[in-house]
Amino acid sequence: MNVVITGGTSGIGAETVKGLAPTFERLFLLARNTEKAASLLAELTQTYPREKFEIIHCDLEDLSSVIAAAERVRLQTKTVNVLINNAGGIFPEASITPDGFETTFQVNHLGHFLLTQHLLPLLLNGTGARVINVSSEAHRAANPKFERLNATEYFSSFPAYANAKLFNILFTKSLQEKYGPQGLRAYSLHPGVVKTNFGGQHGGVFKWLLKMATPFMIDAKTGAKTSIYLATAELKDQWAGSYFRKSRPSSTSRLASSKKLRDDLWEKSAKWVAKFSLEQ
């Protein structure tokens, strides 16, 4: 079996890779920082053969890079059994990517939307393939307004992140609705409040909140458990499309259950990446 994961070079992503290595025949690590990926690989190859792993450069801030990464996967395998959209970030300042989108939105949602679109033929080529989107309990603070997503004058760091994490859940539910009949299973999850370098570039109140929360945080290995579970366990059919916490289905916010909102998100996301679609 083959697994593709973004953001697998540090934190919960690296621990997820380590946890999946015994189960999967090949692991494709899509990484922005290939040097960090190589360092992880040096550790992994002390136990596993080098040919088990493939490092592929993928920068979610550059949609052309996302397409190139998907193409490299397609050149090496005809089937992807599990795709884990793990990479993400919270950014202290407003910025626009070269593709014209607010960075938090593109890195956490739109890049993964495009990657999944390009890998769907490989996911649907087998049976029982899974897409796993790493979301967050932060989604409960979301209040998205699509007309303002890329307007930097309205930017605020945590609300932008909360919106993106809501989009992860909405995207999951749409994937299940659209491709579940073809055998795909989609899941989203909250990994827990993990003690990593995530958000470390922030200052002010956010930095203070992180410091106060530190004694209650879990380590990255614990934070990876739900992703590993969703990638490897026998899951009940009725759990397809669900949001998980601590390896169990969990409730979401009211907005995360809105069919209108998820349909709007899918329609707009497809329009925004239209020039990068497989038909082009």
N, C-alpha and C positions, 0 to 999 in steps of 0.2 A: 504494500500500500504506500501511497505517496501523500505527503503533507506539504502545503505551502504556508509559510507564516511571515507576516511583516513584523518589524520591530523585535526580532528575535535575538538581539545581540546583548541586551542588558536587562536588568530588572526581572519582571515576571515573564517577559518574552524569552530570555535566556533560560530561565528555569523551566518554562514550558518545553523548549527544545530538548533540554536534558531529560525531561520526563517522558517525552514522546520517542526519543531515540531507540529504546528497546523494542518498540512496537512497529514502527514504520520502516519500510525498506529504504525509502529515500526521503530526505528532508530538504526542501528548497527554502533557503533563508534569504528573504528579500530585505536588504539592508541599505540604509542611507550611508552608514559608515562601514565600509568594507574592511577597514583595518580592525575595528572592534569585532567584526564577524570572524576575521581570521584568528584573532586571539581566542575567541570561544571555540573555534574549530581545533586549535592546537590542544585545548583541554579535552575536547570530545574524542579526538582521534587517539588519545591514550587508551581508550576503551573500545572504540568502534572503528571500522575501516573507513579510510578517507573517502572512498567512492559513495558512501552513504549520504554525504552532504554536498550540497551545491550552493555556493554563495552567489547571489545575483544583486547587482546594484539596483536600488529602487528608491527614488526620492519622491515622497508624496507631495512635495511642494512643486513638483514639475510633472505635469500629466504626460508629457512625452516620455519621461523616464518610466512612468508606470506602464505605458504601452510596451516600451522596449523590454521591461522585465517580464511582462506576460508573454511576449513573443519568445523570449529565451526559455521560459518554462515549456511553452508549446513545442519548441524544437527538440526538447529532451524527453518528453513523455506524452502519451496520448490520454492519460487518465490522471486526474487529481481526486483523491478520496476525501481529503479534508483541506479546507482553506480557513486559516485563522487570521482574521483582520485584527491584529493586536496593536499595531503601532498607534500612537496618539501623542498629543501634547497640549499643554495649556501655555499660552503666550502672554507675557506681561504687557506688550504694546501692540497697538493696531498695526497691521502690515498687510500688504496685498502681494500675492504670489505673481510670478511672471505670467501666469494664465489668467490673471485678473480677478481672483477670488480672495476673500479674506482668509488668512492663513489657517486659523483654527478650524474653520469650516472645511477647507480643502484637505488638510492633513488628517482630520478625524473622520470625515465623511466622504467627500467627493472623490478623493483619490482611491478609497476603498470601493466605492460604488463603481468606478471605472475599472479597477483591477478585477473585481468580481464579474463584471460584464464580459471582460475579455477571457476569463478563465471558465466561464459557464459551459462552453462546449466540452471542455475536459472534465468538468464536474459531472455533466450529464452523460458522459460517455460510459460511465460504469453504473453501479447500482449502490444506493444508500449513501451517496456523497453528502458531506456536511459543510456548511458555512457557519463559522463561529465568529461573532462580532463582540469584541470586548467593549462594553459600555461602562456605566457607573451609576451609583445611586445619585450622583450629581444631576442626573436627568430630571429629578423631581423639582429642581429649581428652574427648569426651562420655561421660556415664554417666547417662542420664535415668531418673528415677523419676517417673512420671506423677502419683502421689499427692502429690508434693512440689513440683510445678511452680509453684504459686501460694502456697506457704507461705514467707513472708518470713523466718521464723526459720532456714530452711535455706539462705538466699540467699548465694551467693558469685559475684562479678561474672564472672570468666572462665569458670567451669564453666557458668553460666547461658547465656553466649554460645555456648560450645562445643555445648551441647545444642541451642540454636536453629539453629545452622549444620548440625548433623546432621539436624534436622527439615527443613531446606530440601532436602536430598538425598533423604530418605525421601518427602517430598511430591512431588518430581519423579518418582520411580519409580512412585508411585501414580497420578499423572496419566497417565503413559505407559501403564500397565496398563489403566486405566479408559477412557481416551479415545483411545488410539492407534488402535484399530480404526475410529474415526470420522475419522481423519486428523490428529489433533493430535500434535505432537512436543514433548517436554519435555526440557530439559537443565538441569543445574546446573554451577556452575563455581567455581573458586578464582581470584580476580583477581590474586593475588600479594600480597606484603606492600607495601602502597602508602603512600607518604609523604604523608599528608593530615592533617587535624585529627581524624581518627577516634581516639577514646579519649583525646583531649587533656585531658578533664576529670578524669582519674584522677591519683591521687597515689601515694606510697609505692613499693612494689616494681614495680607495673605501669608507673608513669611511668619508673622507672629502666630497665626492660626495653625500653621504647619508645625511650628515648634511646640505649641500647646498640645497638639494631637499626637505627637511623637510617641509618648508612652503607651498609647492605645493602638498603635499601628502593628500590622503583622509583617513578617518577613516575605521576601519575594517568592521563596519556595512555597509557602502557604498560599500566597496570592495566585500562584499558577495552578493550584489544584482543580479549580472549577473548569478552566480551559482544558486541562488534561482529561478530566472526567468526560466532558462533552465530546472530546475527540476520540475517546477509546471505549466508553461504556456502552452496554446495551441499554438503549433509551426507549421509553414507552412512546407509542405512536402519538398519543394525545399531548405529549410534551413538545412536539414540533412547533416551532415559532415562538417558544416561550423564553422568558427572561429568568436567569438563574442567579441565585446567591448561595454560597456554601454548598454547591453541587446539588441544589434542589430548586424546583420551580418556585418563583416568587412573584408577588404582585408588582405592578408598575404604577406610575402616575396615571391620572385620567387621560392626559394628553397622549401618553404612549399607547393608549388603546383606541385612539381616534382613527377611524378608517379614512375619513376625509383628509386628515393631516398627512397620513402616510401616502395616500394617493397623490396628493399635491406635491409631496416631497419627491416621489418617484418621477412624476411628470416633469418637474422643474429640473431635477438632477439629470434626467435623460436629455433634456433640452440643452443644459449647460455643457454636457460632454459630447454633444451630437457630432461635432467635427472630429472626435476621437473614436467614433463608433466603429465596430468591426466592418461595417459596410463601406467605410471610406477607404 
